[in-house]
């Protein structure tokens, strides 16, 4: 994706997990220089297991508004470290070590 392009940085991720198993992830990518931020929207389903969280994205809308095809759908398995009503901590395996992702519940984005 764009976050792998030189001078582009994955700035933020906003994850929504719903009780019906649906999920949405918004990626905000910052491109260094006089360029606007780019937003990617990934939607699909989530499954919580005893020590795992699996996110399966079936629809991806990239920063240009183009919808990626179903053949480009992806599934991500994360190690679940902590889960409560207000906090989600997962580890994503990478080449060097685990990359930790911490998501904090936010009910009102306008006041955040």
C-alpha positions as CSV (number, residue, x, y, z in Angstrom):
1,X,0.0,0.0,0.0
2,X,0.9,3.7,0.1
3,X,2.4,3.4,3.6
4,X,5.3,1.5,2.0
5,X,6.1,4.4,-0.4
6,X,9.2,6.4,0.5
7,X,8.2,9.6,2.3
8,X,4.8,8.1,3.4
9,X,4.1,7.2,7.0
10,X,1.2,5.2,8.5
11,X,0.1,7.9,10.9
12,X,-3.0,6.5,12.7
13,X,-5.3,3.6,12.6
14,X,-8.9,3.7,13.9
15,X,-10.6,0.3,14.5
16,X,-14.3,-0.3,15.0
17,X,-15.4,-3.7,16.2
18,X,-19.2,-4.3,16.3
19,X,-21.2,-6.8,18.3
20,X,-22.4,-8.5,15.0
21,X,-18.8,-9.3,14.1
22,X,-18.4,-6.6,11.5
23,X,-15.3,-4.4,11.6
24,X,-13.9,-1.3,9.9
25,X,-10.3,0.0,10.0
26,X,-9.5,3.5,8.8
27,X,-5.8,4.1,8.0
28,X,-4.5,7.6,7.9
29,X,-1.3,7.9,5.9
30,X,0.8,11.0,6.0
31,X,2.9,11.8,2.9
32,X,5.8,14.1,3.7
33,X,5.9,17.3,1.8
34,X,3.1,19.5,0.5
35,X,0.7,16.6,0.1
36,X,-2.6,15.9,1.9
37,X,-3.1,12.9,4.2
38,X,-4.5,9.8,2.6
39,X,-7.3,7.7,4.1
40,X,-7.9,4.0,3.4
41,X,-11.0,2.3,4.6
42,X,-11.0,-1.5,5.1
43,X,-14.3,-3.3,6.1
44,X,-15.1,-6.9,6.8
45,X,-15.5,-9.2,9.7
46,X,-13.8,-9.9,13.0
47,X,-13.4,-13.1,15.1
48,X,-12.2,-13.2,18.6
49,X,-10.6,-16.5,19.8
50,X,-9.1,-17.4,23.1
51,X,-5.8,-15.6,22.3
52,X,-6.3,-14.3,18.8
53,X,-8.2,-11.6,16.9
54,X,-8.7,-12.3,13.2
55,X,-9.7,-9.4,11.0
56,X,-10.9,-10.4,7.5
57,X,-11.2,-7.4,5.2
58,X,-13.5,-8.0,2.2
59,X,-13.8,-4.5,1.0
60,X,-11.0,-1.9,0.7
61,X,-11.5,1.6,-0.5
62,X,-8.1,3.3,-1.1
63,X,-7.2,6.9,-0.8
64,X,-8.2,7.6,-4.4
65,X,-11.7,6.3,-3.8
66,X,-11.1,3.1,-5.8
67,X,-12.5,-0.1,-4.4
68,X,-10.1,-3.0,-4.5
69,X,-11.4,-6.3,-5.8
70,X,-12.4,-9.3,-3.7
71,X,-9.3,-11.1,-5.0
72,X,-7.3,-8.5,-3.1
73,X,-9.1,-9.2,0.2
74,X,-6.9,-10.0,3.1
75,X,-7.0,-11.7,6.5
76,X,-4.9,-10.6,9.4
77,X,-4.3,-12.8,12.5
78,X,-3.2,-10.8,15.6
79,X,-2.1,-12.1,19.0
80,X,-4.6,-10.9,21.6
81,X,-2.7,-9.5,24.6
82,X,-5.5,-7.7,26.4
83,X,-9.2,-7.0,25.8
84,X,-11.6,-5.1,27.9
85,X,-14.6,-2.7,27.3
86,X,-12.2,0.2,27.0
87,X,-8.9,-1.2,25.7
88,X,-7.6,-3.6,23.1
89,X,-4.0,-4.6,22.9
90,X,-2.7,-6.9,20.1
91,X,0.6,-8.0,18.7
92,X,1.3,-8.3,15.0
93,X,4.2,-10.5,14.1
94,X,6.9,-8.8,12.1
95,X,10.3,-9.8,10.8
96,X,12.2,-8.3,13.7
97,X,9.8,-8.7,16.6
98,X,6.2,-8.1,17.5
99,X,4.6,-4.8,16.7
100,X,2.2,-3.8,19.4
101,X,-1.0,-2.0,18.6
102,X,-3.0,-0.4,21.4
103,X,-6.6,0.7,20.7
104,X,-8.4,2.8,23.3
105,X,-12.2,3.1,23.3
106,X,-13.5,6.5,22.1
107,X,-17.2,7.0,22.2
108,X,-17.2,10.7,21.1
109,X,-14.6,11.5,18.4
110,X,-15.6,15.2,18.4
111,X,-14.3,15.6,21.9
112,X,-11.2,13.5,21.5
